[in-house]
Amino acid sequence: MSDHSDSNDSHELNNLDDSLDDYIAEQDIVDSFARMFANKFKARLAALRAGLSCRRSGTRRYIRRNREEAHNLLVADYFAEIPTYSDAMFRRRFRMRRPVFLRIVSALSEWSPFFTQRVDCTSRKGLSLLQKCTAAIRMMAYGTPADELDDYLKIGESTALKCLKHFAKGVIANFAGRYLRRPTCEDVERLLQVGESRGFPDMLGSLDCMHWQWENCPVAWKGQFTRGDHGVPTLMLEAVASYDLWIWHAFFGVAGSNNDINVLNQSPLFIEELKGEAPRVQYTVNERRYNTGYYLVDDIYLEWAAFVKTIPLPQIEKDKRFAQLQEGARKDIERAFGVLQSRFSIVRRPARLWSRASIGNIIKACIILHNMIVEDEREMVTTPLDLNETPGSSVVLPLEMKVGGNTCFADVLQRNAGIRDRSTHTQLKRDLVEHIWKRYG
């Protein structure tokens, strides 16, 4: 009995020794890891106290760019009395004539201290105004990356992006009041005369939407900004253009998953009409009087009195002639989109910025510059006075004078119903078909 108990005690002692050895081995491993982490932490702390960078790339490198020489070369190439490159080359590379560009440069120099040549702490002159504006317009015109301008203009990538954002804001602040406005009474009168000469009395322009791909759309938003027919995230632009490619209305920023009707429901296109602040028009088509101007649109839009759509699958000659002229005149907005994208390649290529506000400023600035170029290069056509010519049937009435700033809600509802009236749309299309057939058939 005693021999059996002694064997059990010895076995338990052996197990205890093994457990103790395992515990000591585990503690040694834990201590070694603790010492390793402690050494790394002490080394990191010592580096921070010494003011050293912990990045693997090392300390930041300073590139001494010869900004003065780049400015002198830029002036000699394009802005000297006898520049190296001709006016045609300037127009091709800057997308506008030299006086227009210098007008923008002058306005920006008075708008913000950013567009001035400042001196740093070492008494060295910084980038000139021409270098900053040239960097921005080159990025907009060619859609080039920001660091591609470094070899010629000696401007860093981050500075070039900052120039682009400030340039867009400056163009909007200084020129949007004139070049991104609604038509005045004189503009409406000219548009009505041109529309009547094309067979569409009281036509104010053509309306449509375009998509701009957003390459750096946040992942959480991609489903909201992606539509099946495009397959990539996009932002939508709604615009109205006239025969001379002038863009009178621009509404940008709606998610690409919407269609043109959704964009129209959020658009301020008819705000002035609803308030009663838009120029009033009266015109006669097929001996019938109308009081609402209209836009030429495609088939997706609703049958409103403010829209004139084509006739799908026309069967008789009258309808075929109307569809031909309507679809031809409606191409004004398509042409405007094409010219805008070819003139400013940044709009044709995917947007690489992260902020929707910055993207919106850039496309608005492109539209303003586009209208400035259209105004500068518009051909002045003089129409001789012909007393035997039949006078036009469109009349622009002066604005109604209001007393007080409040708008009657009942008047707003009445104007809204007039814009959306389907029966007026149907009757107007019939009268236009007869009018065009009498004139061109």
C-alpha positions in Angstrom: 0.0 0.0 0.0 2.8 2.4 0.9 4.7 1.5 -2.3 1.7 2.5 -4.4 1.2 5.9 -2.7 5.0 6.6 -3.1 4.7 6.0 -6.9 1.7 8.4 -7.2 3.6 11.1 -5.3 6.6 10.8 -7.5 4.5 11.0 -10.7 2.8 14.2 -9.5 6.1 15.7 -8.7 7.3 14.9 -12.2 4.2 16.5 -13.7 4.7 19.6 -11.5 8.3 19.9 -12.7 7.2 19.7 -16.4 4.5 22.3 -15.9 7.0 24.6 -14.2 9.4 24.2 -17.0 6.7 25.0 -19.6 5.6 28.1 -17.7 9.2 29.4 -17.4 9.7 28.8 -21.2 6.5 30.7 -22.0 7.5 33.6 -19.7 10.9 33.8 -21.5 9.1 34.1 -24.9 6.8 36.8 -23.6 9.7 38.7 -22.0 11.6 38.6 -25.3 8.7 40.0 -27.2 8.2 42.7 -24.5 11.9 43.7 -24.8 11.6 43.9 -28.6 8.6 46.1 -28.5 10.2 48.2 -25.7 13.3 48.7 -27.8 11.3 49.7 -30.9 9.2 52.1 -28.9 12.3 53.7 -27.3 13.9 54.1 -30.7 10.8 55.8 -32.1 10.5 58.0 -29.1 14.2 59.0 -29.5 13.7 59.8 -33.2 10.7 62.0 -32.4 12.7 63.9 -29.7 15.5 64.4 -32.1 13.1 65.9 -34.7 13.6 63.2 -37.3 10.9 62.0 -39.7 9.6 58.5 -39.3 8.5 58.2 -42.9 10.3 55.5 -45.0 10.8 58.0 -47.8 13.1 60.1 -45.6 13.0 63.9 -45.2 11.2 66.1 -47.7 13.2 67.1 -50.7 13.3 70.7 -51.8 13.4 71.3 -55.5 14.9 74.6 -56.5 12.8 75.6 -59.5 14.0 78.5 -61.7 10.7 80.3 -61.6 12.2 83.6 -62.9 13.6 82.0 -66.0 10.3 80.2 -66.7 8.4 83.5 -66.4 10.7 85.2 -68.8 10.4 82.3 -71.3 6.6 82.4 -71.0 6.5 86.1 -71.7 8.9 85.8 -74.7 6.8 82.9 -76.1 3.4 84.5 -75.9 3.2 87.9 -74.3 6.1 89.9 -75.8 5.6 92.6 -78.4 6.9 90.2 -81.0 6.2 86.8 -79.4 7.8 83.6 -80.6 4.4 82.0 -81.4 1.8 83.6 -83.6 -1.7 84.7 -82.6 -3.1 81.6 -84.2 -0.8 79.4 -82.0 -1.9 81.4 -78.9 -5.6 80.9 -79.9 -5.0 77.2 -80.3 -3.1 76.6 -77.0 -5.1 79.0 -74.8 -8.4 78.4 -76.5 -9.0 82.2 -76.8 -7.4 85.3 -78.2 -4.8 87.1 -76.3 -6.9 90.2 -75.4 -9.5 87.9 -73.8 -6.9 86.1 -71.7 -5.3 89.3 -70.6 -8.7 90.6 -69.6 -9.2 87.6 -67.3 -5.7 88.0 -65.9 -6.3 91.6 -65.1 -9.6 90.9 -63.3 -8.1 88.1 -61.2 -5.2 90.3 -60.1 -7.7 92.7 -58.6 -9.9 90.0 -57.2 -7.5 88.0 -54.9 -4.0 88.4 -53.5 -3.4 84.8 -54.6 -3.0 86.1 -58.2 -0.2 88.4 -57.4 3.5 87.9 -57.4 4.6 87.7 -53.8 8.0 87.6 -52.1 8.9 84.8 -49.7 11.0 85.0 -46.5 14.2 84.7 -48.4 13.3 87.8 -50.5 12.8 85.6 -53.6 9.9 86.3 -55.9 7.3 83.6 -56.2 5.3 82.5 -59.2 4.0 85.3 -61.5 0.4 86.0 -62.3 0.9 84.8 -65.9 2.4 81.5 -64.7 -0.6 80.7 -62.4 -3.2 81.6 -65.0 -1.4 79.8 -67.7 -1.1 76.6 -65.6 -4.9 76.7 -64.9 -6.0 77.3 -68.5 -3.6 74.6 -69.8 -5.1 72.1 -67.4 -8.6 73.1 -68.4 -7.8 73.1 -72.1 -5.8 69.9 -72.4 -7.0 68.0 -69.3 -3.3 67.4 -68.4 -2.2 66.1 -65.0 -1.0 68.8 -62.6 2.6 67.6 -62.5 3.0 67.8 -66.3 3.3 71.6 -66.2 6.4 71.5 -64.0 9.0 71.1 -66.7 7.8 74.3 -68.6 6.2 76.6 -66.0 8.3 75.4 -63.0 5.2 74.9 -60.9 4.7 72.0 -58.5 1.7 69.6 -58.6 0.0 70.9 -55.4 0.5 74.5 -56.5 -0.9 73.8 -59.9 -4.1 72.3 -58.4 -4.4 75.2 -56.1 -4.1 77.6 -59.1 -6.8 75.6 -61.0 -9.3 75.9 -58.1 -8.6 79.6 -57.4 -8.8 80.3 -61.2 -12.3 78.7 -61.5 -13.6 80.6 -58.4 -12.2 83.8 -59.7 -13.7 83.4 -63.2 -17.1 82.7 -61.6 -16.9 85.6 -59.2 -15.9 88.2 -61.8 -17.7 87.1 -65.0 -20.7 84.9 -64.0 -22.9 88.0 -63.8 -22.5 88.7 -67.5 -21.6 85.4 -69.1 -23.8 83.0 -67.1 -27.0 84.9 -66.9 -30.6 84.5 -68.1 -31.5 86.4 -71.4 -32.5 90.0 -71.1 -35.3 91.6 -73.1 -32.8 92.5 -75.9 -31.5 88.9 -75.9 -34.9 87.4 -76.0 -35.9 89.7 -78.9 -32.8 88.6 -80.9 -33.5 84.9 -80.1 -37.1 85.2 -81.2 -36.1 86.8 -84.5 -33.6 84.0 -85.2 -36.0 81.3 -84.1 -38.7 82.7 -86.4 -36.3 82.8 -89.4 -35.7 79.1 -88.7 -39.4 78.2 -88.7 -40.0 78.2 -84.9 -41.5 81.5 -83.7 -40.8 82.3 -80.0 -38.2 79.6 -79.7 -35.8 80.4 -76.8 -33.2 77.7 -77.4 -32.8 73.9 -77.0 -32.6 72.0 -73.7 -30.7 68.8 -72.9 -28.4 67.1 -70.3 -24.9 65.6 -70.5 -22.9 63.4 -68.1 -19.4 64.0 -66.8 -17.6 60.9 -65.5 -16.4 61.2 -61.9 -13.3 59.0 -61.6 -12.7 59.6 -57.9 -16.2 59.2 -56.7 -16.3 57.9 -53.1 -17.0 54.2 -53.0 -20.0 54.8 -50.7 -21.6 57.0 -53.4 -20.9 55.0 -56.5 -24.4 53.3 -56.5 -26.0 56.7 -56.3 -24.0 58.3 -59.1 -24.0 55.3 -61.5 -26.6 54.6 -64.2 -26.9 51.4 -66.1 -26.4 52.8 -69.6 -23.1 54.6 -68.5 -21.7 52.0 -66.0 -19.5 54.6 -64.2 -20.2 57.3 -61.7 -21.2 60.6 -63.4 -22.4 64.1 -62.6 -25.1 65.6 -64.8 -25.2 69.0 -66.5 -28.5 70.6 -67.7 -28.0 73.4 -70.2 -29.9 75.6 -72.7 -28.0 76.8 -75.8 -29.0 79.0 -78.7 -28.1 79.0 -82.4 -24.7 80.7 -81.8 -23.7 78.1 -79.1 -24.1 80.5 -76.3 -25.1 78.6 -73.1 -27.9 80.6 -71.3 -28.6 78.2 -68.5 -26.4 75.7 -66.6 -27.4 73.5 -63.7 -24.8 71.0 -62.5 -24.3 68.5 -59.8 -27.2 66.0 -59.9 -26.2 62.4 -59.4 -25.8 60.5 -62.6 -28.4 57.8 -61.7 -31.1 60.4 -62.5 -32.7 61.0 -65.9 -33.4 64.3 -67.6 -36.8 64.6 -66.0 -35.4 64.2 -62.5 -32.9 66.9 -63.2 -35.6 69.2 -64.5 -37.6 68.8 -61.3 -34.6 70.1 -59.3 -33.5 72.7 -61.9 -34.1 76.5 -61.5 -34.9 76.8 -65.2 -38.4 78.2 -64.7 -37.8 80.1 -61.5 -38.0 83.5 -63.1 -41.1 82.6 -65.1 -42.8 81.4 -61.9 -41.9 84.6 -60.1 -43.1 86.7 -63.0 -39.6 88.2 -63.5 -38.8 86.8 -67.0 -39.3 88.8 -70.2 -42.9 88.3 -71.4 -43.4 87.3 -75.0 -46.4 87.1 -77.4 -46.4 85.5 -80.8 -48.8 84.2 -83.4 -48.6 80.7 -85.0 -51.1 79.7 -87.6 -53.3 82.7 -86.7 -53.3 81.6 -83.0 -51.8 83.7 -80.2 -49.5 82.2 -77.5 -47.9 83.9 -74.5 -45.3 81.3 -73.4 -41.9 80.8 -74.9 -40.7 77.3 -75.5 -37.5 75.1 -75.8 -36.8 72.4 -78.3 -36.3 69.0 -76.5 -36.0 65.3 -77.2 -38.5 62.6 -76.5 -37.8 62.0 -72.9 -39.3 65.3 -71.7 -42.9 65.7 -70.8 -45.5 67.3 -73.0 -45.5 70.8 -71.5 -46.4 74.1 -73.1 -42.8 75.2 -72.6 -41.4 72.3 -74.7 -41.7 71.3 -78.3 -40.8 67.7 -79.2 -40.4 66.0 -82.5 -42.9 63.6 -84.0 -41.6 60.0 -83.7 -42.1 57.9 -86.9 -43.8 60.6 -89.0 -46.0 59.3 -91.8 -47.3 62.2 -93.8 -45.1 64.9 -95.5 -46.1 67.7 -93.1 -45.0 65.7 -90.1 -41.8 64.6 -91.8 -40.9 68.2 -92.6 -41.6 69.4 -89.1 -39.6 66.5 -87.6 -36.7 67.3 -89.9 -36.5 71.0 -88.9 -37.2 70.4 -85.2 -34.4 67.8 -84.9 -32.1 70.0 -86.9 -32.7 73.0 -84.7 -32.5 71.0 -81.5 -28.9 70.0 -82.3 -27.8 73.4 -81.1 -27.4 72.1 -77.6 -25.6 69.0 -78.9 -23.2 71.2 -80.8 -22.7 73.3 -77.7 -21.8 70.3 -75.6 -19.4 69.0 -78.3 -17.7 72.4 -78.7 -17.4 72.7 -74.9 -15.8 69.3 -74.5 -13.4 69.8 -77.5 -12.5 73.3 -76.3 -11.9 72.2 -72.7 -10.7 68.6 -72.6 -10.9 68.5 -68.8 -14.7 68.2 -69.3 -14.4 65.4 -71.8 -12.0 63.3 -69.6 -13.0 61.8 -66.3 -13.0 64.2 -63.4 -10.1 63.4 -61.0 -11.0 65.8 -58.1 -12.6 64.5 -54.9 -14.9 67.5 -54.1 -18.2 67.9 -55.9 -18.0 71.7 -55.3 -14.6 72.0 -57.0 -15.9 70.0 -60.0 -18.9 72.2 -60.2 -16.7 75.3 -60.1 -14.6 74.0 -62.9 -17.4 73.2 -65.3 -19.1 76.6 -64.6 -15.8 78.3 -65.3 -15.5 76.4 -68.5 -19.0 77.5 -69.6 -18.2 81.1 -68.7 -15.0 81.0 -70.7 -16.9 79.3 -73.6 -19.4 82.2 -73.6 -16.6 84.7 -73.5 -15.0 83.1 -76.5 -18.3 83.0 -78.4 -18.9 86.7 -77.7 -15.4 87.5 -78.8 -15.5 85.5 -82.0 -19.1 86.1 -82.9 -19.5 87.3 -86.5 -21.2 90.6 -86.8 -23.9 90.1 -89.4 -25.7 93.2 -90.5 -29.2 92.7 -91.9 -30.3 95.3 -94.5 -33.6 97.0 -93.9 -36.3 95.7 -96.2 -39.6 97.6 -96.1 -41.3 94.9 -98.2 -40.5 92.1 -95.7 -43.3 90.8 -93.6 -42.8 91.8 -90.0 -42.3 89.1 -87.4 -45.1 87.7 -85.3 -43.1 87.6 -82.0 -43.2 90.5 -79.6 -41.2 91.0 -76.4 -43.2 92.9 -73.7 -41.6 94.9 -70.9 -41.3 93.4 -67.5 -44.3 93.9 -65.1 -43.6 96.5 -62.4 -44.2 95.0 -58.9 -44.9 96.9 -55.7 -43.4 95.1 -52.8 -41.2 92.0 -52.8 -43.8 89.4 -52.0 -45.0 87.0 -54.7 -48.6 85.8 -54.6 -48.7 82.1 -54.4 -51.9 81.9 -56.4 -50.0 83.6 -59.3 -47.2 81.2 -59.0 -49.6 78.2 -59.3 -51.2 79.8 -62.3 -47.9 80.3 -64.1 -46.8 76.8 -63.2 -50.0 75.4 -64.7 -49.5 77.4 -67.8 -45.9 76.1 -68.2 -47.1 72.5 -67.7 -50.3 72.7 -69.8 -50.5 69.6 -72.0 -53.3 70.8 -74.2 -51.3 73.9 -75.1 -48.4 71.7 -76.0 -50.5 69.6 -78.4 -52.1 72.6 -80.0 -48.8 74.4 -80.4 -47.2 71.4 -82.1 -50.1 71.2 -84.6 -49.9 74.9 -85.4 -46.1 74.7 -85.9 -46.6 71.8 -88.3 -49.0 73.9 -90.4 -46.8 77.0 -90.1 -43.7 75.1 -91.3 -45.5 73.4 -94.1 -46.9 76.7 -95.4 -43.5 78.3 -95.2 -41.1 75.5 -96.3 -43.4 72.7 -97.7 
